[in-house]
Amino acid sequence: MLLSCTSADLSRLPKPNNIYSDMSHKIVLYERDNFGGKFLELTTAAPRLGAFTYVTSSIKVICGTWHVHGECDLQGSPLVVHPGEYPNPASWGGWPCNSLSPAESDCDSL
């Protein structure tokens, strides 16, 4: 069962297209397949994805390994994604992307 994120949860999130500070991990979420539409860049865990909850349709993992959670608040068993491009949900296993957390990584500079 997926948990829903409420509008009150959204007030705690930065607006889409903001970039976080830690650069040992970097992931970019897109609202459309094949990296189209608005995007959100993250470098730290995101227990809530705001406008990207239930709509993330493609992902680019720039640096580091990430855990994709099907529920908000980093709940549920995560799916692991590695650096690369995932042009549609089927390419990363069809899992909903409703929260993310970085895994351990030894990334070089970007």
Protein Blocks (a to p, Z undefined) as FASTA:
>chain_A
ZZdddfklmmmpccehiacfblkbccdddfbehhiajddddfbdcfbgkjmgokacbdcd
fbdcddddfbehhiajdddddedddfbfklnnopacfbdcddddddddZZ
